[in-house]
Structures are given as C-alpha cells and as structure tokens.
Amino acid sequence: MRKKVRGFLAGKEHLASLHILQQTTLLKGLMELLSLPSLPAYASSISGASSGIGVETARVLALRGVHVVMAVRNLDAGRNVKEAILNEINGAKIDVMQLDLSSMPNNAGVMATPFMLSHENIELQFATNHLGHFLLTNLLLDTMKLTARESKRERKIVNLSSKGHRMVYGEGNPFDHINDESGYCPRFAYGQSKLANIFMLMSFQGV
C-alpha cells in the first residue's frame, strides 16, 4: 500500500515546484517525525495534501497517530489519498476538507505559471504561494496560541519554502506592482512568492 500512496507523488506536471532540494529537506523532516513517539493528542492541518509532498506528510503524521486534516482544492483527489492511507494505516484519523488558497477564503502551491490573476485579481503565484497561507495562518493563530496555553503543548507552523527564493526581480519584491503584466517573469514571480514565505515566518518569531 505504501507504493500506492507514493504513487500519488509522481507524474503530475503542476508539481514542478517540488524539486530535489525541497524533497531532500522534506526527507530530513520526515525522518525526524518517524523518530518521534506516538502523537495521538495532536492534530495537524496540511494544505495541498492531495499530491506531492503533502501526501507523504499526511501519511507520516497519520502513522504517528496525529489527527490529520487534509485541506485540498480537489475533494475527489483528497478522498483517494485518504482511502489509500486508511488502507495502509489501520485506525488512522483523517478528514478531508476543501480549501483553495488561490481564492484566499493552502505545502499547496504553483510554480512559474503564465501571468494569471486569482479570483481576487491578485497575481496567481503570489496569491497561492503566499497570501493564501498568510491569511490561513493568521486565522488559525489565536486558536493555536490558546490551545498551546491550555494544553501546555508546543504548537508549530510549518511553511514549505524553496531555494527558489533566490530568484527574484532585480529590485527585490515589487509589492507596489505585483499585478504588472508587462514586467512579469514566471520564475521571478515564483521566487518572490517564496521569499515572502520566509519574510512571513521571520515576522512570526516570538509570537
């Protein structure tokens, strides 16, 4: 069954952002998770959990007893992953919910797309890779801090970034003209969205 679950990791063109460097970093993190004791008192929400890195993260957390909430754009794909994990891990606690980070109401992301706008008329890569995560994190932050105090258990926010953050526009992050199609570069737009991820986590230090 593990092969079936990992089969979701391959052959998806939109996962181009999941390059070798990210997979190496993820592997180290997953190895650390596997070394931990059972964690049945914990819950974890994983965006983009229906494909790529998100699938394996959901599987490993479920293996450690964590209650996993898979936040996905495509519910059918999410349910297929859930079924595969349940077939492998008896008693796994998994829920699937629909969440589209590009619409900001998701490890989810896009890479080097042609110029497009989100539903809120924001450049798609910046909206999906950064703003959606920023909003979701802020919506959950007070609840996470409260449960951490009440349970006396540490809570963590994990963002998947990329060494692509080094590939940015010459002037840095042009926040004042994110939607400027005339100066748009797919690779640089991706890089600026990943750099914004790092800025966000730095801003949360000590929160």
Buried (B, 14 or more C-beta within 10 A) or exposed (E): EEEBBEEBBEEEEEBEBBEEEBEEBBEEBBEEBEEEEEBEEBBBBBBBBBBBBBBBBBBBBBBBBBBBBBBBBEEEBBBBBBBBBBEBBEEBBBEBEEBBBBBBEBBBBBBBBEBBBBEEEBBBBBBBBBBBBBBBBEEEBEEBEEEEEEEEEEBEBEBBBBEBBEBBBEEEBBEEEBEEEEEBBBEBBBBBBBBBBBEBBEEEEEE
